[in-house]
Amino acid sequence: KKLRPTRKGVALRDDELRVLWSFHEEISEALEARNEMYATGLSETQWTSKMVSIKQYKKQWHVDIREHEIKRYSDIPTKKGIMLKTKEWRRLVEHMRNGALERLLNDAMPWKPFHASECSRKRLTPISKLTEVDPDGADQLVDAQHTTTDVEEDPAI
């Protein structure tokens, strides 16, 4: 029996993997805290964005990595994505920590070396559109730019 890809799932570029790596501890903390309000963007184009969020589905907690379609003022989740159970997320993080992700990327793209240690020293702030609730109860749209900042200098971390 031959395995073939489906339309579901999500493909991450190396820059999106770098953002995922730089946020893996924050994502893990949000998963442990069961924070369904957590969301961070991996990338954004004119028509789509890729987001990481925490979801509860069938009484289990998941890390949802999903492509969203941008329409007017909202992001609409598509079928292109993956929901990792807590155990699966922890296994992925372990592979990231033991260098498996680094080896995979470096074998696939030797011309563009990936060093996880550089990602942990530099924090990539992804492009994201998240809703913050202010004390008066009104929602505000927050637009973050895709920049690199030092972890020690960023007061929001």
Secondary structure by P-SEA (a helix, b strand, c coil): cbbbbcccbbbbcaaaaaaaaaaaaaaaaaaaaccccbbbbccccccbbbbbbbbbccccccccbbbbbbcccbbbbcccbbbbcaaaaaaaaaaaaaaaaaaaaaaacccbbbbaaaaaacccccbbbbbbbccccbbbbbbbcbbbbbccccccc
